[in-house]
Amino acid sequence: MKASDNCSDIPQQLILIVFLRGFTFTPVSMRSPYFPARSMLFRKEPNGVTYRVPALLYLPRTSCFLAFCEERLSPSDSQAHLLVMRKGTFYRNYVEWEDMHVLGTAFLSGHRSMNPCPSYQLVTGKNVTRLCFICSTDEGDTWSPVTDLTQRVIGDTIKEWATFALGPGHGIQLKSGRLLIPAYAYHIDCKECFGQICQTTSRAFCFHSDTHGRTWRFGEAVPGPESVECQMVSVDEEDGTNVLYCNARSPLGYRVQSLSLDDGAAFQEGQLVQRLVEPRNGCHGSIVGFPAPLHLCKSLPLYLQQHTHFLTPTWVVYSHPTWTTARKDLGVFLSLFPRDPDSWRGPWVIYEGPSAYSDLAYLELPPSAGAPPAVAFACLFECGTTTAYDEICFSIFTLYELIDNLPQNVQLRQNTGECKSPQNEKSETRSTSGHDAPVAHQGEKRREKRNLAKMCSVS
C-alpha cells in the first residue's frame, strides 16, 4: 500500500519549538481566577451550521498552527458534512490567522467527513466506516486527493466492528519514526437479535506506520474497561525505559489509561483514573507530553552523577471539562509520572462555562541570552455561553502559568533555579499500572520517582 506520491518528501521527524513569558507566583487563594487570552476561530452560523471536534497541529519549521474541525449542518453527529481548517502564523507573542477554508479533497462520495486526526506527516479522517487520509507538503496550503485505506489496512476485520473512528485530535510520531493515529472501534459482541447487532463494546487502539505513512497496520485494543475516544503520548522515564501512554474517554465516570510496552502493538489492561472525572456519557480529552524542565532543579547534577542511565522524563498535560454532571469549565491538569493514575494535579480552569472537546499542542522556543528555554502549550477547544458548541477558540499558556494556577499552591522559583512546593511530599506514591516488572523493581522505581519529585516538586 502506498500513499500519494506528493507525500514522499514530508519530513520524517516531529520537531517541537518554545514560547517564553515571565512567571510570578502568587498564592492561588489570594487572587481572582486567571484565564489565558483566547481567540475565536470558528463560530456557529445563524443558519445552524456548527463547527465541532477540533484538532490542532503545530509546524515548528515554519512556526505555523493548523486548526481543523468538522463543519456540520447542525450540532448532531449525523449532520457532519466537511472538514475545514484555518492556518495561523506564530509571531512569538501573537498568532495571525488566515481565513477558514474547506478541505475539499477530504471527501469520499456517500460518506461524512469526521474526526480529523492530524500528524506532522499526514492528516487522517474517518468517513463513517471508511479510513481515509489526505496529505500536504506545503504546510497545509494545498492537499492531495483522498486515499481510502479501509480495505488495505483493516480488511475483513471491519466485519467485526459496528463502527470505528479516529482520535479525534492529533496523532504522534515516536523517536523511531513510527506514526501513531489513536482510534477506537465498537466491537460486535452479539448478533443473535434476528440477525441484527444487539451488543457492542468500545475499545481504544491505534493505527501505526513505520514507512512514513505509505503503509499502515493496527494494533490490539485496550482489553478493558470500556474505552472510547483517546489520545496517546510516548513517555520516557528517568531509568531509561519508555512506554506508550493511552488516555481514553469512558462511560464509567472516570478516564481510562493503559500502557503499551511495544509502541502500540498491544496494550495492557486499562485502569480507571479517579482524579480525572467524566461528565455523563463522557467527553473527549486531550493529552500532550514534553521533556521535564530539569534545568529548574538546583540539586539535579548530583542526582545525575548517581544514575548513569538517566533519561529526561516526560511530563504530560491533559485538558478536559471538569464537571461530573455537564460538559462545563474546561480544565488543564499536569502529571509528572503519568503511569501512576494518582499522579495528576489540577485542574486549572482555563474557561468557565459550557465547554467540550479540546486538542493540545506543545511549543518550545529557543532560549534568549542568559535564560533557560520556556515551555508553552496551545489549546483549541469547543466553548460557548449557551452551549459548548457555539464556538471553537484558541489559547496559548506557558508551563509557568499552568503551575502557578494549579489549585495546590505549586511554586517554581525561576530566579534561583530551585523547585519548591509549600506542601509536604507524599510518603508513598501508589502505582497500580499493571506493568509486568517484578514487585521489587516496581518499589525501586517508586523510590526513584520520589527522589526526583523532591528535586522538582509539583504536588
VEXDO-771603 format. One record per residue (C-alpha): residue in three letters; x, y, z. Coordinates in steps of 0.02 Angstrom, whole numbers, padded with zeros to 5 digits, always signed. Example, Ala and Ser with C-alpha at 12.3 -4.5 7.8 and 13.67 -1.06 7.14 Angstrom:
ALA+00615-00225+00390;SER+00684-00053+00357;
END
This chain:
MET+00000+00000+00000;LYS+00070+00169-00049;ALA+00018+00345-00007;SER+00000+00480-00138;ASP+00168+00519-00222;ASN+00162+00701-00173;CYS+00180+00649+00010;SER+00351+00569-00011;ASP+00452+00722+00036;ILE+00366+00756+00201;PRO+00489+00771+00348;GLN+00513+00611+00445;GLN+00530+00682+00620;LEU+00420+00792+00725;ILE+00519+00939+00797;LEU+00442+01046+00933;ILE+00481+01231+00973;VAL+00452+01352+01141;PHE+00351+01510+01194;LEU+00428+01620+01328;ARG+00335+01726+01455;GLY+00377+01789+01627;PHE+00324+01699+01785;THR+00270+01769+01952;PHE+00199+01662+02092;THR+00050+01721+02193;PRO-00042+01606+02314;VAL-00198+01543+02224;SER-00310+01577+02373;MET-00264+01763+02372;ARG-00312+01809+02194;SER-00451+01803+02067;PRO-00455+01662+01940;TYR-00340+01690+01792;PHE-00388+01637+01616;PRO-00271+01640+01466;ALA-00319+01753+01321;ARG-00418+01666+01185;SER-00457+01694+01002;MET-00619+01636+00921;LEU-00578+01536+00762;PHE-00744+01455+00718;ARG-00920+01514+00765;LYS-01092+01438+00744;GLU-01183+01520+00600;PRO-01361+01591+00606;ASN-01421+01456+00485;GLY-01371+01321+00610;VAL-01205+01268+00532;THR-01096+01216+00679;TYR-00910+01184+00698;ARG-00859+01038+00808;VAL-00718+00915+00852;PRO-00561+01024+00850;ALA-00389+00958+00803;LEU-00229+01058+00817;LEU-00057+01037+00739;TYR+00098+01146+00763;LEU+00229+01151+00625;PRO+00391+01209+00707;ARG+00492+01232+00548;THR+00378+01373+00492;SER+00303+01421+00662;CYS+00128+01385+00598;PHE-00028+01314+00677;LEU-00155+01213+00578;ALA-00326+01213+00663;PHE-00450+01085+00596;CYS-00631+01043+00638;GLU-00790+00970+00567;GLU-00917+01081+00482;ARG-01090+01012+00525;LEU-01261+01063+00461;SER-01316+01056+00644;PRO-01230+01005+00808;SER-01284+00823+00783;ASP-01154+00690+00737;SER-01267+00634+00596;GLN-01252+00807+00516;ALA-01063+00805+00494;HIS-01027+00872+00321;LEU-00849+00929+00282;LEU-00681+00961+00362;VAL-00620+01141+00372;MET-00460+01223+00432;ARG-00375+01387+00473;LYS-00189+01419+00466;GLY-00104+01532+00593;THR+00073+01603+00594;PHE+00153+01617+00766;TYR+00250+01779+00797;ARG+00311+01739+00974;ASN+00181+01845+01065;TYR+00031+01828+00949;VAL-00041+01718+00810;GLU-00103+01790+00645;TRP-00241+01681+00572;GLU-00291+01661+00390;ASP-00472+01642+00337;MET-00560+01475+00351;HIS-00561+01361+00201;VAL-00637+01192+00162;LEU-00528+01037+00140;GLY-00614+00995-00023;THR-00512+00839-00055;ALA-00554+00765+00117;PHE-00716+00696+00048;LEU-00774+00522-00003;SER-00935+00514-00102;GLY-01080+00448+00002;HIS-00989+00469+00168;ARG-00972+00603+00302;SER-00800+00677+00339;MET-00772+00665+00527;ASN-00642+00654+00666;PRO-00492+00747+00595;CYS-00331+00674+00665;PRO-00178+00771+00601;SER+00002+00714+00615;TYR+00159+00801+00555;GLN+00165+00685+00405;LEU-00018+00667+00361;VAL-00197+00711+00403;THR-00316+00566+00425;GLY-00505+00574+00435;LYS-00643+00449+00470;ASN-00787+00446+00345;VAL-00921+00340+00431;THR-00839+00168+00417;ARG-00702+00214+00294;LEU-00523+00253+00344;CYS-00462+00394+00232;PHE-00319+00517+00228;ILE-00255+00669+00135;CYS-00083+00746+00147;SER+00005+00911+00118;THR+00186+00952+00076;ASP+00169+01141+00094;GLU+00112+01168+00275;GLY-00072+01148+00235;ASP-00088+01265+00086;THR-00135+01126-00035;TRP-00191+00946-00007;SER-00179+00782-00101;PRO-00332+00687-00164;VAL-00415+00574-00037;THR-00349+00397-00013;ASP-00465+00263+00055;LEU-00363+00143+00163;THR-00506+00039+00233;GLN-00484-00123+00138;ARG-00294-00116+00133;VAL-00272-00084+00319;ILE-00424-00157+00407;GLY-00479-00290+00284;ASP-00607-00417+00343;THR-00586-00361+00524;ILE-00707-00221+00486;LYS-00846-00351+00487;GLU-00813-00373+00674;TRP-00837-00187+00707;ALA-01006-00100+00712;THR-00912+00062+00677;PHE-00746+00144+00714;ALA-00670+00317+00722;LEU-00504+00407+00744;GLY-00439+00511+00889;PRO-00503+00639+00872;GLY-00362+00765+00887;HIS-00178+00750+00846;GLY-00076+00594+00808;ILE+00105+00575+00863;GLN+00272+00517+00794;LEU+00389+00412+00901;LYS+00579+00431+00906;SER+00591+00277+00795;GLY+00492+00369+00661;ARG+00334+00267+00689;LEU+00174+00366+00661;LEU+00031+00331+00781;ILE-00150+00378+00748;PRO-00265+00348+00900;ALA-00428+00261+00863;TYR-00571+00162+00938;ALA-00694+00033+00874;TYR-00860-00037+00932;HIS-00831-00225+00931;ILE-00985-00330+00894;ASP-01018-00444+01043;CYS-01186-00516+00990;LYS-01280-00538+00825;GLU-01418-00651+00889;CYS-01559-00524+00884;PHE-01642-00583+00721;GLY-01477-00558+00632;GLN-01456-00381+00696;ILE-01316-00312+00804;CYS-01381-00306+00982;GLN-01225-00281+01088;THR-01060-00191+01060;THR-00910-00143+01167;SER-00796+00003+01127;ARG-00607-00020+01135;ALA-00466+00104+01106;PHE-00317+00057+00996;CYS-00203+00140+00868;PHE-00156+00131+00685;HIS+00032+00138+00656;SER+00151+00162+00510;ASP+00338+00126+00504;THR+00351+00185+00323;HIS+00311+00370+00348;GLY+00129+00346+00301;ARG+00149+00234+00148;THR+00084+00077+00234;TRP-00020+00055+00392;ARG-00066-00077+00519;PHE-00171-00076+00677;GLY-00129-00148+00848;GLU-00226-00242+00979;ALA-00355-00143+01078;VAL-00355-00099+01263;PRO-00428-00258+01342;GLY-00540-00165+01464;PRO-00625-00074+01541;GLU-00728+00002+01402;SER-00635+00144+01316;VAL-00686+00263+01178;GLU-00605+00420+01104;CYS-00422+00426+01151;GLN-00253+00509+01130;MET-00078+00443+01160;VAL+00092+00503+01222;SER+00264+00423+01214;VAL+00330+00431+01393;ASP+00515+00423+01434;GLU+00557+00377+01614;GLU+00713+00427+01709;ASP+00783+00249+01716;GLY+00791+00243+01526;THR+00629+00148+01493;ASN+00492+00206+01376;VAL+00306+00167+01372;LEU+00163+00221+01261;TYR+00028+00300+01369;CYS-00154+00298+01312;ASN-00286+00409+01395;ALA-00464+00370+01340;ARG-00642+00427+01365;SER-00750+00308+01466;PRO-00936+00291+01509;LEU-00886+00237+01686;GLY-00869+00409+01767;TYR-00678+00419+01754;ARG-00546+00419+01618;VAL-00463+00255+01571;GLN-00275+00242+01550;SER-00174+00099+01477;LEU+00010+00067+01439;SER+00093-00015+01289;LEU+00271-00083+01301;ASP+00287-00113+01113;ASP+00242+00055+01035;GLY+00057+00021+01015;ALA+00057-00159+00952;ALA-00035-00212+01111;PHE-00098-00129+01270;GLN-00108-00187+01449;GLU-00270-00195+01548;GLY-00335-00019+01573;GLN-00358+00072+01738;LEU-00486+00199+01795;VAL-00404+00366+01837;GLN-00508+00430+01981;ARG-00425+00602+01982;LEU-00490+00630+01804;VAL-00680+00629+01807;GLU-00800+00614+01661;PRO-00969+00700+01640;ARG-01122+00598+01598;ASN-01083+00488+01447;GLY-00904+00551+01449;CYS-00815+00679+01340;HIS-00660+00686+01232;GLY-00500+00749+01314;SER-00325+00789+01251;ILE-00150+00745+01312;VAL+00022+00804+01260;GLY+00193+00757+01328;PHE+00350+00861+01346;PRO+00526+00841+01422;ALA+00529+00886+01606;PRO+00612+01057+01632;LEU+00752+00988+01740;HIS+00857+01146+01719;LEU+00745+01218+01855;CYS+00805+01090+01982;LYS+00955+01151+02080;SER+01006+00981+02152;LEU+00989+00884+01989;PRO+01177+00872+01943;LEU+01212+00766+02098;TYR+01065+00653+02052;LEU+01131+00631+01876;GLN+01303+00580+01940;GLN+01220+00435+02032;HIS+01120+00372+01881;THR+01219+00327+01725;HIS+01062+00280+01627;PHE+00963+00436+01670;LEU+00840+00494+01537;THR+00746+00659+01547;PRO+00571+00603+01600;THR+00413+00651+01507;TRP+00282+00757+01593;VAL+00105+00758+01525;VAL-00029+00893+01514;TYR-00214+00847+01496;SER-00367+00954+01453;HIS-00549+00907+01485;PRO-00712+00978+01558;THR-00706+00970+01748;TRP-00889+00945+01796;THR-00963+00773+01828;THR-01140+00825+01781;ALA-01111+00927+01623;ARG-00982+00974+01492;LYS-00927+01131+01581;ASP-00772+01226+01642;LEU-00627+01165+01535;GLY-00479+01122+01647;VAL-00295+01081+01623;PHE-00204+00950+01728;LEU-00020+00905+01749;SER+00063+00737+01785;LEU+00247+00708+01822;PHE+00228+00518+01820;PRO+00082+00476+01703;ARG+00095+00287+01727;ASP+00036+00319+01906;PRO-00152+00358+01897;ASP-00141+00455+02062;SER-00008+00574+01996;TRP-00123+00700+01913;ARG-00132+00876+01987;GLY-00261+01007+01945;PRO-00366+01070+01871;TRP-00327+01247+01819;VAL-00491+01300+01738;ILE-00445+01398+01581;TYR-00625+01428+01526;GLU-00778+01447+01638;GLY-00940+01395+01556;PRO-01002+01264+01433;SER-00853+01176+01351;ALA-00819+01007+01274;TYR-00690+00935+01154;SER-00513+01005+01150;ASP-00342+00972+01074;LEU-00172+01020+01144;ALA-00005+01060+01060;TYR+00167+01082+01141;LEU+00284+01226+01097;GLU+00465+01258+01143;LEU+00560+01416+01095;PRO+00750+01434+01092;PRO+00814+01524+01248;SER+00861+01706+01246;ALA+01031+01760+01311;GLY+01056+01704+01490;ALA+00884+01624+01506;PRO+00831+01441+01501;PRO+00708+01377+01371;ALA+00524+01402+01408;VAL+00382+01281+01379;ALA+00209+01330+01318;PHE+00050+01244+01261;ALA-00085+01289+01136;CYS-00264+01230+01161;LEU-00402+01226+01031;PHE-00569+01196+01117;GLU-00758+01197+01099;CYS-00846+01325+01209;GLY-00989+01447+01221;THR-01106+01543+01334;THR-01267+01449+01292;THR-01197+01281+01236;ALA-01024+01206+01221;TYR-01040+01209+01032;ASP-01060+01395+00999;GLU-00876+01424+00958;ILE-00706+01344+00941;CYS-00574+01452+01024;PHE-00384+01452+01034;SER-00273+01493+01184;ILE-00087+01487+01225;PHE-00018+01472+01402;THR+00152+01433+01475;LEU+00204+01293+01592;TYR+00240+01428+01722;GLU+00061+01491+01707;LEU-00005+01314+01724;ILE+00095+01276+01881;ASP+00058+01448+01951;ASN-00129+01417+01935;LEU-00140+01238+01995;PRO-00253+01235+02149;GLN-00121+01169+02271;ASN-00007+01321+02275;VAL+00132+01244+02172;GLN+00284+01357+02164;LEU+00432+01369+02044;ARG+00572+01488+02091;GLN+00639+01535+01922;ASN+00769+01660+01983;THR+00865+01535+02092;GLY+00836+01379+01989;GLU+00752+01296+02139;CYS+00590+01198+02128;LYS+00486+01202+02287;SER+00312+01162+02345;PRO+00227+01225+02504;GLN+00154+01052+02532;ASN+00246+00906+02607;GLU+00285+00764+02489;LYS+00179+00608+02495;SER+00261+00470+02592;GLU+00212+00345+02459;THR+00167+00354+02276;ARG+00049+00213+02231;SER+00072+00127+02065;THR-00059+00006+02005;SER-00021+00018+01821;GLY-00009-00168+01790;HIS+00170-00154+01725;ASP+00239-00330+01719;ALA+00403-00290+01808;PRO+00444-00381+01971;VAL+00369-00308+02130;ALA+00541-00263+02198;HIS+00582-00169+02039;GLN+00416-00077+02049;GLY+00459-00021+02226;GLU+00630+00038+02169;LYS+00551+00138+02027;ARG+00432+00221+02150;ARG+00578+00270+02262;GLU+00672+00340+02112;LYS+00518+00441+02064;ARG+00501+00511+02239;ASN+00684+00562+02240;LEU+00663+00654+02076;ALA+00499+00730+02133;LYS+00584+00802+02288;MET+00702+00897+02174;CYS+00566+00954+02053;SER+00415+00955+02168;VAL+00246+00984+02088;SER+00120+00901+02201;
END
